[in-house]
Amino acid sequence: MNINYKNIVLSKSIRQTIKYILTGSKGLVLQRRALAIDKIEVKRLGIYLHIPFCRVPCLYCPYFKEKFDKNKALAYKDAVIKEIEFYRPLLKEKKITSFYIGGGTPTTMIGYGLEEIISTIRDSFDLRCDISTETHPNDITPSAVKHLKDIGVKNVSMGIESFNDHFLKKIGRPYTSSTAKKSIKVLRTGDFKCINIDIMFGLPDQKIADVEEDIKIALSLNVDQISAYPIFTFPHTRLKQVVKENGSRLPGIIERRRMLRVIERLCYGAEMDRTSVWAFTKRGVDKYSSVTIPHYIGLGAGAGSLIPDSFFINVFNVLEYVKYLREEQKPPIALTIDFSEKEEMIHWLYWRIYETKIDKGEFKEQFDKDFDKIFGKLLVFFKLFGLSHNYKDKIIMTDKGNYWVHVLQNLFSLDFIGRVWSICLAETWPREIELI
């Protein structure tokens, strides 16, 4: 294989320079080392539960997942409950203000332990929030909807990706447009607070008219929220290889911008508000959102956690996760990184930009520091290039700004996910990962 190392070095150099200009951070190092968690100094935090099982893994999905097996799922349930028991005394006095279940496909574990995990979390922690979960069109039946309601789920997100059978086949989705539409209608019988569907754009050989048709169909189905985002080509997924083998092409950056403009026009025209970089939500409906609060605990194999001073990731292997908790009865942490206060501030800012709104008062409450003194230069940059507007103590991202968030997300966070996830999937217990 011929590799152009000059281009790789240049790319890394450019990334490092832009990152340093915007954030002051030169890089991060994740290490395999013991982490003693004897206290967590926050009053409130979120919980993220990772269910890694999929019946048919997607060829473009970058996240940790394994093929569903009922015996493995039942063992996983027992291990997650042991991890919950470890955190129970540490979180006894904390308010849990966000609880999100992701994957994988969480609903693969309905009837195989998901109910017991949710019940244990309810009994162990002070939940002050709704439960939100992801699901899959092939999982949704009247019985599944009843199960979700019975365990207290209020918000549901389903990955549809497209209503065009041609494109569903191109990206390896194991259902038809007809199944997707039927699943949405079944979900709507559950009277959930918010039903979100994911729609991808920038699919192989996709045209603007195809994207427009997908959004029109989504709007006609009367969902509460549409999350429309471009398909990403992570280095450790098979998407790029499959596209090349099929003689297809992925739309370029200019085409994706035009596609996003069409999505914005249709969703705004349907009286939806932009509630994140990718999400458009009906007015009067609370948005569906993943864990975006400053601190959170991740439960399960491959889950990440952020607490004051530390970010850490559990091992990316279900059997190793189960074995470790049987033997050690504490989280099987694979990698840890020390977070400085500045890096925590950057993490906070990243998620607020992602949500399209930055509240300086919230920043002051969280860090007891003046936002303008810390990130004033960044705001000047945003305003100069029309990326945001100021409204008293709030900064609102413009549509132009939201688009460039997408570009920077490709530059930084996707690079982080790509490198860290690639190594963690290849090595069960990696010693160190350096990021620039």
ABEGO torsion letter per residue (X at the ends): XBBBAAAAAAAAAAAAAAAAAAAGBAEBBBBBBBBBBABBBBABBBBBBBBABBABBBAABABBBBBBBAAAAAAAAAAAAAAAAAAAAAAAABBBABBBBBOEBAAAABGAGAAAAAAAAAAABBBABBBBBBBBAAABBAAAAAAAAAAGBABBBBBAGBABAAAAAAAGBABBAAAAAAAAAAAAAAGBABBBBBBBBGBBGBBAAAAAAAAAAAAAAGBABBBBBBBBBBAABAAAAAAAAAGBBBBBAAAAAAAAAAAAAAAAAAGBBBABAABBBBBGBBBBBBBABABBBBBEBGBBBBBBGBBBBBBBBAAAAAAAAAAAGBBBBABBBBBBAAAAAAAAAAAAAAAGBBBAAAAAAAAGBBAAAAAAAAAAAAAAAGABBBBEABBBBBAAAAAAAAAAAAAAAAAAAAAAAAAAAABABBABBBBX
